[in-house]
Amino acid sequence: MGSVTAPSIEQGNVKVQDLKFFVTESGNNLFGLDLCTKLGIVHFSCDEDHEYCATYDIEETNLSSPNTKTQIIKNNEDVFTGIGKIAHEYHIELTRDAEPVIKPARRIADSLKQPLRQELNHLLKLGIIREVIEPTEWVNDFVVITKTDRTLRLCLDPLELNKYIKRPHYYAKTLEDILPEIRNANFFLSPFDLRSGYWNILLDKESKPLTAFNTIYGRF
């Protein structure tokens, strides 16, 4: 919305500095007023003992609003909505000596049975998994993990399958490789956390049966 310049004095310091404050209509701050007050950064001391306490009018009103996190998400709802899917399918290639393994369904606590059913239904609705009714050579273990918010994380446990997967090898850059390349950079991107990253990768038709897993509610 604009900016305002006001004289400021640090407690215990007689030096006065003019600081410029930017006033925005909306946005996110690293430090809120409550935290600043608790840390002693901001003090409410407008009384007769302080001469630098006054109100100031906004000087400018033509400043463009920065791209805040909220605004970026709002302008790119298609990117931040849903699970998302990578355009290319992934193919799992096995070695010639691969020996298929069929794992039985693991028992789980009674208190987790209903939440498990609900989470499986949720993944079915999203199209992340599908029910398997045809025979498959591979049936993997399946692990249920209770998160801190009491919801469930469903994890494939392909211990035996992993032994026979052919892996492409490539060179991954280290920090020592990257730093010289950005030594003259002026802008840096903040890291983004990818939600449900493995769900974004679609398996091809030949690979899907390899990842079948067993539950008390059937195979998926």
C-alpha positions as CSV (number, residue, x, y, z in Angstrom):
1,M,0.0,0.0,0.0
2,G,2.9,2.4,0.7
3,S,5.7,3.2,3.0
4,V,6.4,5.4,6.0
5,T,9.7,6.7,7.5
6,A,9.8,7.2,11.3
7,P,12.6,8.0,13.7
8,S,13.5,5.0,15.9
9,I,15.6,4.6,19.0
10,E,16.9,1.4,20.5
11,Q,16.4,1.0,24.2
12,G,19.5,2.1,26.1
13,N,20.9,3.8,23.0
14,V,20.6,7.6,22.5
15,K,21.3,7.4,18.7
16,V,18.2,8.0,16.6
17,Q,17.8,6.4,13.2
18,D,15.3,7.0,10.5
19,L,13.8,3.6,9.5
20,K,11.6,3.1,6.5
21,F,8.6,0.8,7.1
22,F,6.6,-0.8,4.2
23,V,2.8,-1.1,4.7
24,T,1.2,-3.9,2.7
25,E,-2.4,-4.9,2.4
26,S,-1.6,-8.5,3.1
27,G,1.4,-10.8,3.5
28,N,3.4,-13.1,5.7
29,N,6.0,-12.1,8.2
30,L,8.9,-14.1,9.5
31,F,8.4,-12.4,12.9
32,G,4.9,-11.4,14.1
33,L,4.1,-8.8,16.7
34,D,3.7,-11.4,19.5
35,L,7.0,-13.0,18.9
36,C,8.8,-9.6,18.6
37,T,7.3,-8.6,21.9
38,K,8.4,-11.8,23.6
39,L,11.9,-11.5,22.2
40,G,12.2,-7.9,23.4
41,I,12.6,-6.6,19.9
42,V,9.5,-4.4,20.2
43,H,8.5,-2.5,23.3
44,F,5.3,-0.6,24.0
45,S,6.7,2.5,25.6
46,C,4.7,5.4,24.3
47,D,4.4,7.6,27.4
48,E,5.7,10.9,28.7
49,D,9.2,9.7,29.2
50,H,9.8,9.1,25.5
51,E,9.9,12.0,23.0
52,Y,10.0,9.9,19.8
53,C,6.4,8.6,20.0
54,A,4.1,9.8,17.3
55,T,2.0,8.8,14.3
56,Y,3.0,9.3,10.7
57,D,1.2,9.5,7.4
58,I,1.9,7.1,4.6
59,E,4.2,8.9,2.1
60,E,3.7,6.7,-1.0
61,T,0.8,4.6,-2.3
62,N,2.2,3.5,-5.7
63,L,4.4,0.6,-4.5
64,S,3.7,-2.7,-6.2
65,S,3.0,-5.6,-3.8
66,P,5.7,-8.3,-3.7
67,N,4.9,-11.8,-4.6
68,T,4.0,-13.2,-1.3
69,K,3.5,-16.9,-0.7
70,T,-0.2,-16.4,-0.5
71,Q,-0.3,-14.5,-3.8
72,I,1.9,-17.1,-5.6
73,I,-0.4,-19.9,-4.5
74,K,-3.5,-17.9,-5.5
75,N,-2.0,-17.2,-9.0
76,N,-1.0,-20.9,-9.5
77,E,-3.9,-22.8,-8.0
78,D,-3.5,-25.6,-10.7
79,V,0.0,-26.3,-9.4
80,F,-0.8,-26.4,-5.7
81,T,-4.2,-28.2,-6.0
82,G,-4.4,-32.0,-5.9
83,I,-1.6,-34.6,-6.2
84,G,-0.3,-33.8,-9.6
85,K,1.2,-36.2,-12.1
86,I,4.5,-36.3,-14.1
87,A,3.9,-36.6,-17.8
88,H,6.1,-39.6,-18.4
89,E,5.5,-43.1,-17.1
90,Y,8.3,-45.0,-15.2
91,H,9.4,-48.5,-16.1
92,I,10.8,-50.9,-13.5
93,E,13.4,-53.2,-15.1
94,L,14.4,-56.3,-13.3
95,T,17.5,-58.5,-13.5
96,R,17.2,-61.9,-15.3
97,D,17.6,-63.8,-12.0
98,A,14.7,-62.1,-10.3
99,E,12.6,-64.6,-8.2
100,P,9.0,-63.4,-7.5
101,V,7.9,-63.4,-3.8
102,I,4.4,-63.4,-2.4
103,K,4.0,-61.9,1.0
104,P,1.0,-62.5,3.3
105,A,-1.0,-59.7,4.7
106,R,0.4,-58.4,8.0
107,R,-1.9,-58.2,11.0
108,I,-2.7,-54.7,12.4
109,A,-4.2,-53.5,15.6
110,D,-8.0,-53.3,15.8
111,S,-7.8,-49.6,16.4
112,L,-6.2,-49.1,13.0
113,K,-8.5,-51.2,10.9
114,Q,-11.2,-48.6,10.2
115,P,-8.7,-45.7,9.6
116,L,-6.8,-48.1,7.2
117,R,-10.0,-48.8,5.3
118,Q,-10.7,-45.1,5.0
119,E,-7.2,-44.3,3.8
120,L,-7.3,-47.1,1.2
121,N,-10.7,-45.8,-0.1
122,H,-9.1,-42.3,-0.2
123,L,-6.3,-43.5,-2.4
124,L,-8.7,-45.5,-4.6
125,K,-10.7,-42.3,-5.1
126,L,-7.6,-40.3,-6.1
127,G,-6.5,-43.0,-8.5
128,I,-3.2,-43.6,-6.7
129,I,-4.0,-47.3,-6.3
130,R,-6.5,-49.8,-7.7
131,E,-7.8,-53.1,-6.4
132,V,-6.1,-56.2,-7.8
133,I,-8.3,-59.3,-8.6
134,E,-6.1,-61.0,-11.1
135,P,-3.1,-63.2,-10.2
136,T,0.2,-61.5,-9.8
137,E,3.7,-63.0,-9.5
138,W,4.8,-60.3,-7.0
139,V,3.0,-59.4,-3.8
140,N,4.9,-57.0,-1.5
141,D,4.8,-56.3,2.2
142,F,2.8,-53.3,3.4
143,V,3.5,-51.1,6.4
144,V,1.0,-48.8,8.2
145,I,2.6,-45.8,10.1
146,T,0.7,-43.5,12.5
147,K,1.8,-39.9,12.0
148,T,2.0,-37.3,14.8
149,D,-1.5,-36.0,13.8
150,R,-2.9,-39.5,14.2
151,T,-3.5,-40.0,10.5
152,L,-2.0,-42.9,8.7
153,R,0.9,-43.1,6.2
154,L,0.6,-46.2,4.0
155,C,4.0,-47.5,2.8
156,L,5.0,-50.2,0.3
157,D,7.7,-52.4,1.7
158,P,9.3,-54.0,-1.5
159,L,12.3,-55.4,0.2
160,E,12.6,-58.5,-2.0
161,L,11.7,-56.6,-5.2
162,N,14.4,-54.0,-4.6
163,K,17.1,-56.7,-4.7
164,Y,16.4,-57.2,-8.4
165,I,15.7,-53.8,-9.8
166,K,18.2,-52.4,-12.3
167,R,19.1,-48.8,-11.4
168,P,20.3,-46.1,-13.7
169,H,23.5,-44.5,-12.4
170,Y,24.2,-40.8,-12.9
171,Y,26.4,-38.2,-11.3
172,A,24.8,-36.0,-8.7
173,K,26.3,-32.6,-8.2
174,T,27.7,-31.7,-4.8
175,L,27.7,-28.4,-3.0
176,E,31.3,-27.8,-4.1
177,D,30.1,-28.2,-7.7
178,I,27.2,-25.8,-7.4
179,L,28.7,-22.9,-5.5
180,P,31.1,-21.8,-8.2
181,E,28.2,-21.8,-10.7
182,I,26.1,-19.4,-8.6
183,R,28.9,-17.1,-7.3
184,N,27.6,-14.1,-9.4
185,A,23.9,-14.8,-8.8
186,N,21.7,-12.1,-7.3
187,F,18.5,-14.1,-6.8
188,F,18.0,-17.5,-5.1
189,L,14.9,-19.7,-5.0
190,S,13.6,-20.9,-1.7
191,P,13.3,-24.7,-1.3
192,F,9.9,-26.2,-1.9
193,D,8.6,-29.3,-0.2
194,L,7.0,-31.8,-2.6
195,R,3.8,-33.3,-1.1
196,S,3.3,-37.0,-1.7
197,G,6.2,-37.0,-4.1
198,Y,6.1,-40.7,-5.1
199,W,2.4,-40.5,-5.9
200,N,3.3,-38.1,-8.8
201,I,5.1,-40.8,-10.8
202,L,2.8,-43.1,-12.9
203,L,4.1,-46.6,-13.5
204,D,3.7,-48.2,-16.9
205,K,1.5,-51.2,-17.6
206,E,4.4,-53.8,-17.2
207,S,5.6,-52.3,-13.9
208,K,2.3,-51.9,-12.0
209,P,1.9,-55.7,-11.2
210,L,5.4,-55.6,-9.6
211,T,4.2,-53.2,-6.9
212,A,1.1,-55.2,-5.8
213,F,0.8,-55.3,-2.0
214,N,-1.3,-57.3,0.5
215,T,-3.7,-56.0,3.2
216,I,-6.4,-57.5,5.3
217,Y,-8.8,-55.9,2.8
218,G,-7.3,-57.5,-0.2
219,R,-4.5,-56.8,-2.7
220,F,-3.9,-53.4,-4.3
